[in-house]
């Protein structure tokens, strides 16, 4: 009997010890992982909280978010707030919850400008729900409630359909982002110091009016801070509509047999069957064209924050214009219309495999095969301005090369969707393809760009003497 009592006592002791150990170990388990996506360093009138919380099977016992300012905690979110239809909590994956919640003065009215601390606490069940594993993450923030200010300093803005313009802005405080919006497209402004302006509030921007927009499309300057506060101002300008050319482009089997297999072989990701040349051509002319133009537009992000040139751009010498900017083309195959596209550049021809030179000083941001453009070079000139050279037979530069005006980039050719040996040339502003004639014009460059820089107190080349 005594043995049995001792055995029972031992079992009880072991059970208690095991339970204590399990309790202790459960208390040391990791809590949910918390990832704060937003806000950044600032919150404003209408900011947002976005965070991910990871826990096994997405099970949480608690989740709270609060702002602390001046010793006072302000409620932001808790699991009790989520109703299933509010959209506050979404299942990003089996283990991950995605929380989005308003944050700022509009949702926490007691907020004032100044420092604040965001605290996120999440807990998950452990030990069959008898305990919790908890994680707390804190982030120091600055509450900024005053909207920025923006105004237009430069005067005489004349905007052609399919063309571009230049503006000097005053945007405060100096640490905000600013720019110009046209037809839903934003063109970033760059520090005025890039053109010799000493006032830190001054910024400069090139912007464009896409060829397919109404000439009277509003042009708006904007300023935004990291807290999400924003301000806008109208850019007064005079608009000039333009009628673009229309042309009919006959294509035949000989042309298709030359361009389609070459483009397909150089574009592995393009799923086309070259046994049906016309169908493959239509895919290239429509879908690949769109993809290539998206690639070109994305290169605007690689622009230098300074003006790399000091004079007008140059048209390739001794060339004849074969096609102009925004020429609306109808493609004819065996007597019937098969497609319509817009040609966004100038086709310039001289001799076969003619040297193709840089239209101005800059840095090469692309030097490779690019679908319908064939062998293609794109040169960045800073402030969002870039030039494109397509259908080259050879490329003599590489990405990252600094080039001078007149330096050879390659030689003309028939790569891509080229009907004959020529250079396809265009200018880009913020990724938008624009009429290059303006940039070739020294009078336009002086009146629309350099004059505005000098009037704002910056450094720009003096006008040429007559």
DAFENHU-V213841 format. One line per field, one symbol per residue. ss: DSSP state (@ for helix, = for strand, . for the rest). psi: psi as a letter, one per 20 degrees, with the letter a starting at -180 (. if undefined). burial: # if it has 9 or more other ideal C-beta (glycine too) atoms within 8 Angstrom, else .. Layout:
ss: ???
psi: ???
burial: ???
//
This chain:
ss: .@@@@@@@@@@@@@@@@@@@@@@@@@@.....======...==...========.@@@...========..=======@@@.......===....========..........=============....=============.....====.....===...=========....======..====.==@@@@......=======..........======.....=====...===.....======.@@@@@@@@@@@@@@..........@@@@@@@@@@@@@@@@@@@@@@@@@@.................====...=======..========..====.....===....========.@@@.========..========.==......==....====.=........========..===..@@@@.@@@@@@@@@@@@@@...........
psi: ghggghgggggggggggggggggghhiiqqaqppoohqrdiqqbgmaqppqpppqpjjpqhqoqpqpppkjppppgqrhhhpihihjhpqohahipqopppqpahhhmhiqrpaqrpppppqqqqrlkihrqpqpppqpprpoohpqrqqqpgrrmopoqpjarrpqpqopqrhjrqrbppplippoqqqphhikjphoiipqqpqrqoqhjrphjpqppqqpqriiiqrqrqqopqpqorpoqqpqpopqrhgghhghghggghimhionqoiinggggghgghfghgggghhgghhihijqqkqoirjrqrpqpqlqpohqrpkpopppppljqpirprpomapopqerplqppqpirqappipnrpmchibppppppjqkjpqqporkqhqpjrrpippqqpiqphbqqbkqblphrorpoprqqokipproihghiohgghghifhghgghijapqpqqqq.
burial: .....................##..#....####.#..#..##############..#.#.########....#.####.#......##.#....##########.##..#....############...#####.#...#####..#####.#..################...#.#####..#.####.#.####...###########.#.#.#.#######.#########.#.##.#.#..#.#.#...##.#######..#..#.#.#..##########.##.###.###.##..##.####..#####..#...#.#########....##.##########..##.############.###########################.#...#.#.#...##########..################.####..###.#######.#.#.#......
//
